[in-house]
Amino acid sequence: MSALPTAGRFPVRRKRPNRPAVDNASRRSWCPHQGVRLTLQELKFQQALIEFAPKEANALGAYSEIVKRLQAGTLDRAGAAHEIEFSIIPQWDKLYDSLSAAKLAVDSKRLDVQHGLTLYCDFRRKHLRLVSAALRTGDPRIEKDAAQTLEQVQAQIETVKRVAKAR
């Protein structure tokens, strides 16, 4: 016989360990490994960051394949422009949208990272649009603009690395 009377009922057992509720009044979530509370928007941005690297690698790899096919002569300029416009740029649009969808607070520690990465995606999109236009028209001025935009992309990569390292 048990020391505790159950009066015909089973003992009550918690389904979850004792921890703060996810949907509490302040709309914050508890991060047990760091003891830090993150807003829902910060969690949304965190998820976008987790998904960013593989999606970026996929977009860069697909663009690289188009360049290789163009250089090998298995793809003409118009075909390359078409593929860039309809398969590569939409990938960067999605990356930009996922990063900018989280509306971080002005005092968020992640705001500078979000700004840096969205600017990086925006420069990539601008560069790809110019490359596509240059492939279609053969205009050397557009090619020059594309090269300058690529320099902006490279500079933004360095800025993002610096910001991420400072965190």
N, C-alpha and C positions, 0 to 999 in steps of 0.2 A: 504494500500500500504506500502511496506517495504521501509526502509530508504536506503538500499543498492540495487542498480540496479543489476539484475541478467542477463539481456539481454537474457531471454528465457532459461537460464541454471539453474540447481539446484545448491545450494551452495556446495562448495567442503568441504568434511568432512574427516578428517584423519581416517584411518582404525585402526591404532595402536597408542597408546600413545607415546609421544615424549620421546624416549630413544635411546641410542647408538645402532647401527646396530650390529647384531650378526656376520655378515661376514665382519667386517671392515678390514682395511689393516694390522693391527697387529695380526690378527687371534686370537683375544681375545673375551671373552664374558663378559658381565656385570652382576654382581650379585647384584640386587638392595637391598636385605635385609642386605647385609654387606658392600656394596660400594666397593667390591673387584673385580678386574679383574682376571679371571682364563683363562689359556690357554685351547685350545681344548683337549690336552692330560690330563690336570688336571680334566677337566669335565668328560673325559672318565674314569679316575681313580675314581672320585667321584661316578659315576654310578656303577662301580664295587664294591665300598664300600657299597653302598646302597643295592645291591643285595647279598652281601657276607653273612650277618648274617642268613637270611632264608635258603640259600643254604648250609651253614655250618651246621646248625641245622638239615637239612634234611639228610645230609651225616652222621652226628654223630648218628642220630636216626636210620637210616638204619643199620649202623654197630652194634649198640646196640641190635637191633632186631635179627641180625645174632648170636650174642654172647648168647642171651637168648635162642634161638632155639637150639644152640649147647649144652648149659648147660642142657637144658631140655631133650635132647636126640632125638629131632625131626629132627635134621640135623646132618649128619655125618661130619667128619673132611674134607674130600675131597669136599663135597658139600659146606661147609662153605668157604673153600679156593677158590672154583670156584666163589661163589657169591661175595666175597671180590674183586677178580681180575676183574670180569666183570660188577659189579654194583657199588661198593664203590670207588675203585681207579679211575675210569673214572670221577666220580663226583669231586674228589679232583684235577684231571688233569684240568678240566674245571675251577675250582676256581683259580688254579694257573695261567692258561692262561689268564683269564679275568683280574686278578690283574696285571700281568706283561705285558699285551698288551699296556697299556699306557706308553709311553716313556717320563717320567717326566724329566724336566731339572735338571741339576746338582745342581742348587741353589733352587730347589723347597722345600717348607716347608713340603711337603708330601712324599718326597723321603724316609725318614727313616721309615715311616709307611708302605709304599709299600714294602720296603725291608724286614721289620719284618714280614709282613703278607705272602709274597711269601715264605720266609724261613720257616714259620710255615706250610704252605701247603706242601712244599717240605718234611719237616720232617714227616708230616702225611702220605704222599705217601710212603716214605721209610719204616715207621713203618708198614703200611698195607701190603707192599710187603713182609716184613720179617715175619709177622704173617701168611700170606698165605703160604709162604715157610715152616714155622714151622708146620703148620697144615698138609701140604702134606707129609713132611718127618719125623716129630717127632724128629728132631735133636735138642738136648738140647742147642747146641751152637747157633743155629739160634734163639731159644727162648730167650736166654740170650741177643743176639744182639737186638731182638725186644724190650725187656724190657729196654735196654739202650737207644734205639731210642725213646721210650715213655718218658723217662726222659728228652731227648732233646726237645720233643714236649712240655712238661710241662714247661721247662725252657723258651722256646720261647714264650709261652703264657704269662708268667710273664714279659718278655722283651717287648712284644707288649703292654701290659697294661701300663707299665712304660712310654713307648714312647708316647702312646696316652694321658696319663695323663699330660705329660710335654707340650703337644701342647696347 
